[in-house]
Amino acid sequence: MNPSSTWRQLLPSLPVLQWGRAYNRETLVSDGMAALIVTIMLLPQSLAYAMLAGLPPEVGLYASVAPLLLYAVFGTSRVLAVGPVAVVSLMTAAAIGQYAVAGTPEYWAVAITLAFLSGLLLLAMGLLRLGFLANFLSHPVISGFISASGLLIAASQLKTLMGVKADGHTFVELSLSLLTQIGQVHALTFAIGAATVAFLFWVRSGLKPLLQSAGMTPRGADVVAKTGPVAAIVVTTLLTWGLDWQGQGVKIVGAVPQGLPPFTLPLWDLGLWQQLLVPALLISVVGFVESVSVGQTLAAKRRQRIEPDQELVALGSSNLSAAFTGGFPVTGGFARSVVNFDAGAQTPAAGIFTAAGITLASLFLTPALYYLPQATLAATIVVAVLSLVDFSILSKTWRYAKTDFVAVLATLVTTLTVGVETGLVVGVGVSLALYLYRTSRPHMAEVGLVAGTEHFRNVQRHAVVVSPRILSLRVDESLYFANSRALEDRINNVVANRPGLEHVVLQCSAINDIDASALESLEAIDLRLRDAGLRLHLSEVKGPVMDRLTGTEFLHNLSGRVFLTHYQAIREFSPRPADESISMRL
């Protein structure tokens, strides 16, 4: 086989071959600097998100190595940073909490199995080119879900910040449980957590301007500001060790095993697989939507593009690699991807360098984490997730589209009061139900000719020329089973109230599809009009719609004709503009 031919065949499936061929020393330096910054940021996040998922902290490090390597090979985004993220970690904990106790080997094994199933689903969706399924998660629903998840995650970490025990899987349950523990707050633990939260918030907004005013370059100030969580970890760990805060009741991370990510296998239990299938699908879809949204946004800034179906393959491969290296479900993270972009990453090789940095940390730095207070990691999570909360979507959707507001509110309330999985399902269900309701009542406008032009507009909005012998009706929606009856009713009502009517012309410029139910309705309309002595005509039928109608009994038996333009149809039946049958309607 011709080597060049083989190369061309591999390019679509291996994006690494595209950017790898043009790799040079300048790109290496840019990717290396970005990787250093992202590694510093990812270290505390990986530990924190593993604990959020109910797993030992080292599992977060394991989940941040192999997935980055696999994404670099298969991913199409140049800057997406794959690894543990807050929302997916929360969904992981919610999905597997009923099968094992958090922190146990059995719990870890179920998490590995969940990553394996998520990887299989993503890979299958990518190979079948099913990336369009993510479109069923509308932006308002995703925004409401992420905001509610952010609140839920923050609430779940308050018990660690306060040094108390609290139970509950929903925001309401957690809040009530925390209220009963107010009198049991561990003062020193709360002081550590509150001080860390305040410090991290200040680092995000105040440190960079302060460093720049002191003469540091913007990029240097940005790099130093990104090390805020690491600084918090170092300081609180040293203080806990030096002042023996553990002996005063402060809970610490404890021993974190050193070494490379282990080779692991999922549980081969078909019964468990069936129970985890729906949670794995939801995690896959949410992770994919978040990843693609971030990837597309950042790619557009550099006039690049990503391939959603190939992204499914890349994320599927990443999750499978996590399952075989002791990790849990992962996806592209918003915050670290933006940092990777801002730090100057040019290719996915930055992810490879980041994986190398995490590996070195797993080998040499984990003993230093023994005295790290759990409250510090909880504070890291709280600060990270509160940036995801955006209640402005409620006011925006209320002003613009009440149906979207209902979908957002339903998603937000259900996620907070019932759970993350149910909240997402309810959000999607409400969105689809509202879409069916809206499209089942399509906007239909009787149109007339704008004098002196060949354009037609709604008779209720414009001064137009109409004929009492012609009903010109524009349907602003594709015709399908849910709205075909509405078209029948509209035409029947007009025909019953206009005895002089002779022609009904459907302007089809906004109709993108006609399904079998709608076709039957059109046949019924044509038959009734024919029996009443009227004729049905179509105008401006789009090519794909005409292709499907061609050869059908409806088109063969149509009482009227199909016109290229609506103007031709009206002039055919009203040839004289000054005809006394023409009138002005406002």
GURORO-313921 format. One record per residue (C-alpha): residue in one letter; residue number from 1; x, y, z. Coordinates in nm, 4 decimals, decimal comma. Layout:
// GURORO-313921
- A;NUM;X;Y;Z
...
// end
This chain:
// GURORO-313921
- M;1;0,0000;0,0000;0,0000
- N;2;0,1152;0,3518;-0,0771
- P;3;0,2537;0,5084;0,2476
- S;4;0,1131;0,8508;0,1620
- S;5;-0,2300;0,6948;0,1089
- T;6;-0,2106;0,5256;0,4489
- W;7;-0,1130;0,8596;0,6064
- R;8;-0,4159;1,0330;0,4553
- Q;9;-0,6459;0,7597;0,5838
- L;10;-0,5099;0,7913;0,9364
- L;11;-0,5441;1,1698;0,9555
- P;12;-0,9183;1,1807;1,0264
- S;13;-0,8911;0,9354;1,3191
- L;14;-0,5592;1,0553;1,4616
- P;15;-0,5542;1,4335;1,5023
- V;16;-0,2114;1,3979;1,6629
- L;17;-0,0708;1,3430;1,3143
- Q;18;-0,2037;1,6795;1,2030
- W;19;-0,0460;1,8984;1,4694
- G;20;0,2503;1,6660;1,5258
- R;21;0,3925;1,7152;1,1770
- A;22;0,4325;2,0919;1,2301
- Y;23;0,5681;2,0708;1,5853
- N;24;0,8784;2,2835;1,6490
- R;25;1,0927;2,4244;1,9269
- E;26;0,8867;2,7431;1,9659
- T;27;0,5691;2,5395;2,0095
- L;28;0,7494;2,3168;2,2582
- V;29;0,8398;2,6141;2,4762
- S;30;0,4821;2,7492;2,4686
- D;31;0,3323;2,4105;2,5513
- G;32;0,5847;2,3506;2,8274
- M;33;0,5103;2,6810;2,9999
- A;34;0,1338;2,6218;2,9759
- A;35;0,1775;2,2687;3,1122
- L;36;0,3686;2,3985;3,4137
- I;37;0,0900;2,6405;3,5025
- V;38;-0,1877;2,3857;3,4473
- T;39;-0,0003;2,1240;3,6525
- I;40;0,0228;2,3634;3,9447
- M;41;-0,3497;2,4291;3,9144
- L;42;-0,4468;2,0658;3,8570
- L;43;-0,2661;1,9194;4,1578
- P;44;-0,4990;2,0604;4,4274
- Q;45;-0,8025;2,0247;4,2022
- S;46;-0,7354;1,6571;4,1375
- L;47;-0,7069;1,5828;4,5079
- A;48;-1,0164;1,7864;4,5920
- Y;49;-1,2390;1,6451;4,3171
- A;50;-1,1449;1,2880;4,4072
- M;51;-1,2580;1,3520;4,7630
- L;52;-1,5736;1,5180;4,6301
- A;53;-1,6454;1,1953;4,4419
- G;54;-1,5967;1,0008;4,7666
- L;55;-1,2624;0,8559;4,6581
- P;56;-0,9112;0,8636;4,8098
- P;57;-0,7224;1,1801;4,7046
- E;58;-0,4589;0,9889;4,5056
- V;59;-0,7309;0,8671;4,2680
- G;60;-0,7617;1,2242;4,1446
- L;61;-0,3953;1,2136;4,0466
- Y;62;-0,4436;0,8801;3,8710
- A;63;-0,7365;1,0241;3,6733
- S;64;-0,5178;1,3126;3,5545
- V;65;-0,2470;1,1154;3,3748
- A;66;-0,3625;0,8600;3,1163
- P;67;-0,6738;1,0611;3,0075
- L;68;-0,4500;1,3558;2,9139
- L;69;-0,2289;1,1272;2,7054
- L;70;-0,5191;0,9661;2,5203
- Y;71;-0,6867;1,2994;2,4539
- A;72;-0,3628;1,4326;2,3039
- V;73;-0,3771;1,1496;2,0493
- F;74;-0,7469;1,1570;1,9598
- G;75;-0,8724;1,5050;2,0580
- T;76;-0,9290;1,7855;1,8090
- S;77;-0,9071;2,0778;2,0520
- R;78;-0,5610;2,2289;2,0827
- V;79;-0,6107;2,3532;2,4396
- L;80;-0,8734;2,1364;2,6128
- A;81;-0,7428;2,0020;2,9460
- V;82;-0,9060;1,6709;3,0396
- G;83;-0,9340;1,5441;3,3952
- P;84;-1,1618;1,5385;3,7013
- V;85;-1,4202;1,8197;3,7134
- A;86;-1,6598;1,9271;3,9866
- V;87;-1,9963;1,8443;3,8273
- V;88;-1,8903;1,5025;3,6991
- S;89;-1,7339;1,4244;4,0389
- L;90;-2,0631;1,5095;4,2093
- M;91;-2,2564;1,2948;3,9601
- T;92;-2,0104;1,0112;4,0218
- A;93;-2,0704;1,0263;4,3952
- A;94;-2,4480;1,0363;4,3431
- A;95;-2,4366;0,7412;4,1025
- I;96;-2,2293;0,4989;4,3094
- G;97;-2,3119;0,6008;4,6652
- Q;98;-2,5934;0,3459;4,6842
- Y;99;-2,3697;0,0532;4,5905
- A;100;-2,0799;0,0930;4,8348
- V;101;-1,9523;0,3048;5,1234
- A;102;-1,7434;0,6047;5,0160
- G;103;-1,3712;0,5594;5,0654
- T;104;-1,3770;0,1782;5,0556
- P;105;-1,2081;-0,0428;4,7937
- E;106;-1,5537;-0,1559;4,6789
- Y;107;-1,6555;0,2052;4,6186
- W;108;-1,3388;0,2657;4,4169
- A;109;-1,4077;-0,0449;4,2089
- V;110;-1,7579;0,0808;4,1225
- A;111;-1,6127;0,4216;4,0272
- I;112;-1,3675;0,2479;3,7936
- T;113;-1,6571;0,0531;3,6412
- L;114;-1,8541;0,3746;3,5941
- A;115;-1,5593;0,5304;3,4080
- F;116;-1,5377;0,2186;3,1913
- L;117;-1,9086;0,2314;3,0989
- S;118;-1,8900;0,6056;3,0355
- G;119;-1,5922;0,5487;2,8073
- L;120;-1,7706;0,2732;2,6158
- L;121;-2,0812;0,4883;2,5665
- L;122;-1,8823;0,7900;2,4497
- L;123;-1,6729;0,5792;2,2144
- A;124;-1,9821;0,4109;2,0687
- M;125;-2,1551;0,7469;2,0228
- G;126;-1,8479;0,8808;1,8456
- L;127;-1,8140;0,5834;1,6118
- L;128;-2,1858;0,6065;1,5306
- R;129;-2,1537;0,9855;1,4838
- L;130;-2,4180;1,0608;1,7454
- G;131;-2,2726;1,3904;1,8641
- F;132;-2,5993;1,5599;1,7709
- L;133;-2,7678;1,3945;2,0721
- A;134;-2,6032;1,6536;2,2941
- N;135;-2,8248;1,9134;2,1260
- F;136;-3,1134;1,7847;2,3363
- L;137;-2,9456;1,9536;2,6325
- S;138;-3,0342;2,3153;2,5762
- H;139;-2,8108;2,5922;2,7080
- P;140;-3,0702;2,7112;2,9656
- V;141;-3,1062;2,3556;3,1009
- I;142;-2,7287;2,3067;3,1219
- S;143;-2,6901;2,6481;3,2880
- G;144;-2,9581;2,5685;3,5461
- F;145;-2,8118;2,2238;3,6086
- I;146;-2,4559;2,3505;3,6556
- S;147;-2,5688;2,6354;3,8843
- A;148;-2,7710;2,3971;4,0997
- S;149;-2,4849;2,1467;4,1026
- G;150;-2,2470;2,4239;4,2106
- L;151;-2,4700;2,5078;4,5075
- L;152;-2,5086;2,1401;4,5930
- I;153;-2,1330;2,0825;4,5796
- A;154;-2,0639;2,3884;4,7945
- A;155;-2,3222;2,2723;5,0495
- S;156;-2,1690;1,9244;5,0559
- Q;157;-1,8313;2,0739;5,1497
- L;158;-1,9596;2,2893;5,4342
- K;159;-1,9521;1,9938;5,6736
- T;160;-1,5787;1,9544;5,6079
- L;161;-1,5232;2,3286;5,6443
- M;162;-1,7135;2,3257;5,9751
- G;163;-1,5628;2,0029;6,1067
- V;164;-1,9001;1,8385;6,1632
- K;165;-2,0888;1,5361;6,0366
- A;166;-2,3862;1,5973;5,8094
- D;167;-2,5908;1,3606;5,5980
- G;168;-2,8037;1,4107;5,2895
- H;169;-2,7849;1,3909;4,9143
- T;170;-2,9941;1,6977;4,8314
- F;171;-2,9471;2,0657;4,9073
- V;172;-3,2447;2,0649;5,1442
- E;173;-3,1288;1,7571;5,3332
- L;174;-2,7746;1,8878;5,3634
- S;175;-2,8900;2,2313;5,4789
- L;176;-3,1192;2,0895;5,7479
- S;177;-2,8489;1,8514;5,8658
- L;178;-2,5934;2,1326;5,8855
- L;179;-2,8314;2,3533;6,0825
- T;180;-2,8642;2,0856;6,3488
- Q;181;-2,4831;2,0756;6,3786
- I;182;-2,4244;2,4493;6,4228
- G;183;-2,3445;2,4026;6,7910
- Q;184;-2,0862;2,1322;6,7137
- V;185;-1,8663;2,3386;6,4785
- H;186;-1,4950;2,2752;6,5300
- A;187;-1,3572;2,6266;6,5693
- L;188;-1,0029;2,5617;6,4448
- T;189;-1,1209;2,3635;6,1406
- F;190;-1,3701;2,6355;6,0531
- A;191;-1,1023;2,9027;6,0913
- I;192;-0,8716;2,7146;5,8529
- G;193;-1,1513;2,6649;5,5974
- A;194;-1,2861;3,0199;5,6176
- A;195;-0,9398;3,1748;5,5935
- T;196;-0,8562;2,9575;5,2914
- V;197;-1,1819;3,0510;5,1172
- A;198;-1,1198;3,4206;5,1778
- F;199;-0,7598;3,3891;5,0570
- L;200;-0,8567;3,2037;4,7384
- F;201;-1,1273;3,4542;4,6526
- W;202;-0,8792;3,7375;4,7038
- V;203;-0,6187;3,5614;4,4880
- R;204;-0,8716;3,5316;4,2054
- S;205;-0,9614;3,8987;4,1965
- G;206;-0,7007;4,1015;4,3835
- L;207;-0,3572;3,9427;4,3591
- K;208;-0,2920;3,9901;3,9882
- P;209;-0,3633;4,3686;3,9857
- L;210;-0,1522;4,4036;4,2992
- L;211;0,1452;4,2258;4,1415
- Q;212;0,1132;4,4292;3,8217
- S;213;0,1083;4,7540;4,0179
- A;214;0,4303;4,6347;4,1837
- G;215;0,5950;4,6104;3,8411
- M;216;0,5426;4,2455;3,7473
- T;217;0,4501;4,1671;3,3874
- P;218;0,0850;4,0680;3,3221
- R;219;0,1829;3,7140;3,2282
- G;220;0,4074;3,6738;3,5306
- A;221;0,1374;3,8107;3,7592
- D;222;-0,1120;3,5702;3,6072
- V;223;0,1187;3,2729;3,6664
- V;224;0,1727;3,3687;4,0306
- A;225;-0,2013;3,4231;4,0833
- K;226;-0,2741;3,0727;3,9494
- T;227;-0,0532;2,9263;4,2227
- G;228;-0,2929;3,0484;4,4925
- P;229;-0,4407;2,7038;4,5724
- V;230;-0,0914;2,5527;4,5903
- A;231;0,0181;2,8280;4,8288
- A;232;-0,2868;2,7583;5,0468
- I;233;-0,2001;2,3887;5,0538
- V;234;0,1655;2,4516;5,1435
- V;235;0,0903;2,7034;5,4191
- T;236;-0,1918;2,5106;5,5878
- T;237;0,0027;2,1836;5,5648
- L;238;0,3110;2,3372;5,7274
- L;239;0,1003;2,5006;5,9998
- T;240;-0,0839;2,1772;6,0721
- W;241;0,2474;1,9918;6,1014
- G;242;0,4282;2,2603;6,2994
- L;243;0,1457;2,3493;6,5394
- D;244;0,0112;1,9954;6,5751
- W;245;-0,3384;2,0948;6,4594
- Q;246;-0,4122;1,7277;6,4003
- G;247;-0,3815;1,6716;6,7728
- Q;248;-0,6342;1,9512;6,8238
- G;249;-0,8972;1,7748;6,6153
- V;250;-0,8274;1,8998;6,2636
- K;251;-0,8865;1,6217;6,0108
- I;252;-0,6030;1,5706;5,7660
- V;253;-0,5659;1,3873;5,4357
- G;254;-0,3249;1,1339;5,5833
- A;255;-0,1018;0,8964;5,3939
- V;256;-0,1247;0,9304;5,0160
- P;257;0,0365;0,6347;4,8371
- Q;258;0,3359;0,7084;4,6169
- G;259;0,3780;0,5574;4,2747
- L;260;0,2498;0,5390;3,9219
- P;261;-0,1204;0,4918;3,8491
- P;262;-0,2003;0,1224;3,9003
- F;263;-0,3385;-0,1120;3,6369
- T;264;-0,7035;-0,1760;3,7236
- L;265;-0,9998;-0,3547;3,5709
- P;266;-1,3719;-0,2768;3,5950
- L;267;-1,6094;-0,5121;3,7717
- W;268;-1,7432;-0,7677;3,5246
- D;269;-2,0917;-0,7711;3,6781
- L;270;-2,3685;-0,7370;3,4187
- G;271;-2,6251;-0,6625;3,6878
- L;272;-2,4171;-0,3694;3,8125
- W;273;-2,3623;-0,2545;3,4536
- Q;274;-2,7372;-0,2395;3,3960
- Q;275;-2,7858;-0,0322;3,7096
- L;276;-2,5030;0,2050;3,6209
- L;277;-2,6002;0,2409;3,2542
- V;278;-2,8314;0,5426;3,2922
- P;279;-2,5972;0,7321;3,5302
- A;280;-2,3070;0,6565;3,2964
- L;281;-2,5054;0,7911;3,0008
- L;282;-2,5959;1,1109;3,1863
- I;283;-2,2356;1,1620;3,2978
- S;284;-2,1192;1,1013;2,9409
- V;285;-2,3605;1,3502;2,7889
- V;286;-2,3002;1,6209;3,0499
- G;287;-1,9251;1,5764;3,0229
- F;288;-1,9398;1,5862;2,6446
- V;289;-2,1534;1,9007;2,6368
- E;290;-1,9274;2,0806;2,8850
- S;291;-1,6158;1,9711;2,6993
- V;292;-1,7404;2,0644;2,3519
- S;293;-1,8760;2,3994;2,4719
- V;294;-1,5385;2,4942;2,6180
- G;295;-1,3483;2,3537;2,3213
- Q;296;-1,5563;2,5369;2,0627
- T;297;-1,5365;2,8666;2,2514
- L;298;-1,1587;2,8560;2,2805
- A;299;-1,1075;2,7231;1,9266
- A;300;-1,3110;3,0105;1,7819
- K;301;-1,0751;3,2629;1,9407
- R;302;-0,7914;3,1236;1,7298
- R;303;-1,0025;3,0578;1,4203
- Q;304;-0,9735;2,6856;1,4743
- R;305;-1,2459;2,4247;1,4879
- I;306;-1,3181;2,1000;1,6645
- E;307;-1,5037;1,7906;1,5451
- P;308;-1,7776;1,6910;1,7943
- D;309;-1,7933;1,3282;1,6799
- Q;310;-1,4145;1,2950;1,7076
- E;311;-1,4366;1,4574;2,0510
- L;312;-1,6670;1,1736;2,1555
- V;313;-1,4000;0,9259;2,0508
- A;314;-1,1323;1,1229;2,2363
- L;315;-1,3355;1,1529;2,5580
- G;316;-1,4384;0,7879;2,5333
- S;317;-1,0748;0,6824;2,5022
- S;318;-0,9822;0,9099;2,7936
- N;319;-1,2451;0,7555;3,0208
- L;320;-1,1463;0,4029;2,9218
- S;321;-0,7853;0,4853;3,0058
- A;322;-0,9008;0,6231;3,3422
- A;323;-1,0807;0,2946;3,4119
- F;324;-0,7628;0,0935;3,3451
- T;325;-0,5401;0,3206;3,5538
- G;326;-0,7407;0,3510;3,8744
- G;327;-0,9323;0,6686;3,7857
- F;328;-1,2947;0,7759;3,7642
- P;329;-1,5046;0,9598;3,4994
- V;330;-1,3308;1,2625;3,3471
- T;331;-1,4014;1,5318;3,0907
- G;332;-1,2666;1,8636;2,9652
- G;333;-1,2551;2,1160;3,2484
- F;334;-1,3610;2,4764;3,1909
- A;335;-1,1265;2,6532;3,4316
- R;336;-0,8102;2,4594;3,3521
- S;337;-0,8769;2,4727;2,9757
- V;338;-0,9068;2,8516;2,9932
- V;339;-0,5845;2,8646;3,1943
- N;340;-0,4176;2,6385;2,9372
- F;341;-0,5349;2,8728;2,6604
- D;342;-0,4288;3,1905;2,8403
- A;343;-0,0914;3,0385;2,9263
- G;344;-0,0155;3,0004;2,5569
- A;345;-0,0671;2,6283;2,4875
- Q;346;-0,0485;2,5640;2,1136
- T;347;-0,1131;2,1895;2,0857
- P;348;-0,2407;1,8947;2,2934
- A;349;0,1248;1,8203;2,3701
- A;350;0,0742;2,0575;2,6633
- G;351;-0,1530;1,7872;2,8046
- I;352;0,1242;1,5295;2,7655
- F;353;0,3634;1,7539;2,9603
- T;354;0,0952;1,8106;3,2250
- A;355;0,0511;1,4335;3,2603
- A;356;0,4269;1,4038;3,3105
- G;357;0,4115;1,6699;3,5831
- I;358;0,1279;1,4922;3,7627
- T;359;0,3211;1,1661;3,7394
- L;360;0,6269;1,3232;3,9004
- A;361;0,4067;1,4645;4,1744
- S;362;0,2580;1,1169;4,2346
- L;363;0,6066;0,9715;4,2617
- F;364;0,7770;1,2296;4,4810
- L;365;0,5377;1,4822;4,6376
- T;366;0,2580;1,2753;4,7888
- P;367;0,4323;1,2193;5,1274
- A;368;0,4276;1,5968;5,1758
- L;369;0,0467;1,5884;5,1671
- Y;370;0,0115;1,3855;5,4880
- Y;371;-0,0692;1,6874;5,7079
- L;372;-0,2838;1,8650;5,4505
- P;373;-0,6131;1,9673;5,6223
- Q;374;-0,9247;1,8346;5,4553
- A;375;-1,0779;2,1785;5,5145
- T;376;-0,8226;2,3271;5,2726
- L;377;-0,9340;2,0952;4,9941
- A;378;-1,2981;2,1673;5,0770
- A;379;-1,2266;2,5398;5,0483
- T;380;-1,0623;2,4808;4,7100
- I;381;-1,3768;2,3064;4,5886
- V;382;-1,6121;2,5740;4,7236
- V;383;-1,4242;2,8575;4,5536
- A;384;-1,4019;2,6644;4,2257
- V;385;-1,7710;2,5688;4,2058
- L;386;-1,9213;2,8984;4,3184
- S;387;-1,7852;3,0520;4,0005
- L;388;-2,0170;2,8127;3,8120
- V;389;-2,3301;2,9490;3,9784
- D;390;-2,5122;3,1949;3,7536
- F;391;-2,8644;3,2908;3,8538
- S;392;-2,8798;3,5631;3,5901
- I;393;-3,0057;3,2947;3,3502
- L;394;-3,3379;3,3087;3,5374
- S;395;-3,3936;3,6782;3,4703
- K;396;-3,2644;3,6515;3,1137
- T;397;-3,4955;3,3655;3,0198
- W;398;-3,7895;3,5256;3,2034
- R;399;-3,7554;3,8379;2,9924
- Y;400;-3,6888;3,6605;2,6634
- A;401;-3,8692;3,3232;2,6636
- K;402;-4,0971;3,2036;2,9428
- T;403;-4,0714;2,8436;2,8217
- D;404;-3,6935;2,8475;2,8689
- F;405;-3,7452;3,0025;3,2135
- V;406;-3,9722;2,7115;3,3094
- A;407;-3,7088;2,4621;3,1897
- V;408;-3,4305;2,6362;3,3859
- L;409;-3,6403;2,6627;3,7015
- A;410;-3,7530;2,2997;3,6815
- T;411;-3,3936;2,1835;3,6355
- L;412;-3,2586;2,3996;3,9160
- V;413;-3,5283;2,3164;4,1709
- T;414;-3,5301;1,9432;4,0948
- T;415;-3,1512;1,9179;4,1112
- L;416;-3,1453;2,0913;4,4494
- T;417;-3,4381;1,9052;4,6029
- V;418;-3,4214;1,5581;4,4460
- G;419;-3,0755;1,4985;4,2988
- V;420;-2,8439;1,5640;4,0097
- E;421;-2,9526;1,2761;3,7872
- T;422;-3,3229;1,3432;3,8314
- G;423;-3,2678;1,7152;3,7858
- L;424;-3,0987;1,6651;3,4510
- V;425;-3,3628;1,4199;3,3290
- V;426;-3,6427;1,6533;3,4364
- G;427;-3,4739;1,9469;3,2629
- V;428;-3,4441;1,7580;2,9355
- G;429;-3,7986;1,6227;2,9682
- V;430;-3,9472;1,9659;3,0385
- S;431;-3,7551;2,1192;2,7471
- L;432;-3,8793;1,8538;2,5054
- A;433;-4,2352;1,8779;2,6379
- L;434;-4,2344;2,2560;2,5987
- Y;435;-4,0896;2,2225;2,2492
- L;436;-4,3647;1,9806;2,1506
- Y;437;-4,6246;2,2125;2,3022
- R;438;-4,4862;2,5163;2,1213
- T;439;-4,4498;2,3474;1,7843
- S;440;-4,7900;2,1808;1,8176
- R;441;-4,9340;2,5304;1,7956
- P;442;-4,7361;2,6688;1,5015
- H;443;-4,7483;3,0311;1,4054
- M;444;-4,9636;3,0610;1,0936
- A;445;-5,0048;3,3951;0,9228
- E;446;-5,2430;3,4995;0,6493
- V;447;-5,0249;3,7044;0,4176
- G;448;-5,0896;3,9685;0,1551
- L;449;-4,8875;4,1421;-0,1136
- V;450;-4,6943;4,4548;-0,0172
- A;451;-4,7991;4,7072;-0,2835
- G;452;-4,5362;4,7690;-0,5507
- T;453;-4,3277;4,4644;-0,4530
- E;454;-4,3301;4,0871;-0,4828
- H;455;-4,3079;4,0425;-0,1068
- F;456;-4,5788;3,9070;0,1230
- R;457;-4,6338;3,9995;0,4856
- N;458;-4,8726;3,9240;0,7702
- V;459;-5,2081;4,0992;0,7180
- Q;460;-5,2225;4,1729;1,0911
- R;461;-4,8956;4,3653;1,0870
- H;462;-4,8755;4,5398;0,7491
- A;463;-5,0864;4,7249;0,4956
- V;464;-5,1100;4,4651;0,2183
- V;465;-5,3167;4,3757;-0,0866
- V;466;-5,5409;4,0701;-0,0518
- S;467;-5,8072;3,9003;-0,2596
- P;468;-6,1352;3,7687;-0,1172
- R;469;-6,1048;3,4736;-0,3568
- I;470;-5,7643;3,3594;-0,2212
- L;471;-5,6463;3,2459;0,1197
- S;472;-5,2677;3,3000;0,1361
- L;473;-5,1427;3,1121;0,4399
- R;474;-4,7816;3,0917;0,5577
- V;475;-4,6966;2,8186;0,8098
- D;476;-4,3869;2,9083;1,0142
- E;477;-4,3012;2,5588;1,1295
- S;478;-4,2225;2,2175;0,9888
- L;479;-4,5323;2,0004;0,9684
- Y;480;-4,5364;1,6852;1,1799
- F;481;-4,7745;1,4690;1,3809
- A;482;-4,8136;1,7151;1,6677
- N;483;-4,9215;2,0200;1,4656
- S;484;-5,0852;1,8854;1,1477
- R;485;-5,4295;1,8972;1,3091
- A;486;-5,3796;2,2676;1,3873
- L;487;-5,3339;2,3382;1,0153
- E;488;-5,6521;2,1479;0,9321
- D;489;-5,8494;2,3448;1,1913
- R;490;-5,7174;2,6812;1,0708
- I;491;-5,8062;2,6165;0,7066
- N;492;-6,1480;2,4718;0,7963
- N;493;-6,2337;2,7807;1,0035
- V;494;-6,1350;3,0232;0,7284
- V;495;-6,3212;2,8303;0,4589
- A;496;-6,6365;2,8196;0,6719
- N;497;-6,6300;3,1996;0,7199
- R;498;-6,5475;3,3046;0,3615
- P;499;-6,8120;3,1929;0,1154
- G;500;-6,6371;3,3626;-0,1792
- L;501;-6,3136;3,1707;-0,1340
- E;502;-6,1865;2,9745;-0,4358
- H;503;-5,8174;2,9039;-0,3742
- V;504;-5,6025;2,8147;-0,0737
- V;505;-5,2287;2,8737;-0,1278
- L;506;-4,9858;2,7422;0,1341
- Q;507;-4,6615;2,9373;0,1370
- C;508;-4,4095;2,6698;0,2403
- S;509;-4,0946;2,8828;0,2692
- A;510;-4,0624;2,8085;0,6437
- I;511;-4,1464;2,4368;0,6197
- N;512;-3,8324;2,2237;0,6426
- D;513;-4,0000;1,8864;0,6751
- I;514;-4,3349;1,7128;0,6350
- D;515;-4,3741;1,3795;0,8105
- A;516;-4,6193;1,0991;0,7256
- S;517;-4,8900;1,2252;0,9637
- A;518;-4,8711;1,5753;0,8190
- L;519;-4,8850;1,4329;0,4665
- E;520;-5,2087;1,2542;0,5546
- S;521;-5,3452;1,5812;0,6925
- L;522;-5,2577;1,7613;0,3672
- E;523;-5,4350;1,4878;0,1727
- A;524;-5,7418;1,5280;0,3948
- I;525;-5,7334;1,9079;0,3527
- D;526;-5,7081;1,8753;-0,0250
- L;527;-5,9991;1,6289;-0,0341
- R;528;-6,2261;1,8533;0,1761
- L;529;-6,1398;2,1608;-0,0314
- R;530;-6,2031;1,9699;-0,3551
- D;531;-6,5454;1,8553;-0,2272
- A;532;-6,6250;2,2184;-0,1375
- G;533;-6,5274;2,3394;-0,4846
- L;534;-6,1933;2,4909;-0,3795
- R;535;-5,8393;2,4135;-0,4876
- L;536;-5,5261;2,3705;-0,2757
- H;537;-5,1932;2,5074;-0,4037
- L;538;-4,8377;2,5074;-0,2683
- S;539;-4,5681;2,7690;-0,3206
- E;540;-4,1978;2,8055;-0,2410
- V;541;-4,1560;2,4409;-0,1427
- K;542;-3,7978;2,3703;-0,0381
- G;543;-3,5958;2,1209;-0,2393
- P;544;-3,5642;1,8461;0,0269
- V;545;-3,9374;1,8694;0,1022
- M;546;-4,0214;1,8553;-0,2678
- D;547;-3,7971;1,5521;-0,3084
- R;548;-4,0043;1,3654;-0,0503
- L;549;-4,3373;1,4802;-0,1952
- T;550;-4,2439;1,3855;-0,5499
- G;551;-4,4075;1,0580;-0,6422
- T;552;-4,6567;1,0604;-0,3540
- E;553;-5,0289;1,0194;-0,4070
- F;554;-5,0801;1,3626;-0,2536
- L;555;-4,8823;1,5434;-0,5213
- H;556;-5,0261;1,3224;-0,7953
- N;557;-5,3862;1,3955;-0,6920
- L;558;-5,3353;1,7578;-0,5784
- S;559;-5,6337;1,9696;-0,6847
- G;560;-5,4127;2,2706;-0,7496
- R;561;-5,0528;2,3359;-0,8505
- V;562;-4,7069;2,3840;-0,7027
- F;563;-4,5610;2,7307;-0,7720
- L;564;-4,1986;2,8334;-0,7586
- T;565;-4,2839;3,1628;-0,5858
- H;566;-4,5832;3,2820;-0,3934
- Y;567;-4,6047;3,5887;-0,6158
- Q;568;-4,6546;3,3679;-0,9223
- A;569;-4,9419;3,1883;-0,7505
- I;570;-5,1229;3,5063;-0,6520
- R;571;-5,0773;3,6665;-0,9952
- E;572;-5,2096;3,3478;-1,1542
- F;573;-5,5419;3,3863;-0,9729
- S;574;-5,5529;3,7681;-0,9468
- P;575;-5,3984;3,8879;-1,2734
- R;576;-5,5289;4,2436;-1,2521
- P;577;-5,3961;4,4474;-0,9558
- A;578;-5,6787;4,7001;-0,9995
- D;579;-5,9456;4,4281;-0,9935
- E;580;-6,2377;4,5282;-0,7748
- S;581;-6,1919;4,2048;-0,5793
- I;582;-5,8591;4,3345;-0,4478
- S;583;-5,8722;4,5279;-0,1221
- M;584;-5,6423;4,6824;0,1350
- R;585;-5,6347;4,5267;0,4793
- L;586;-5,4563;4,6678;0,7835
// end
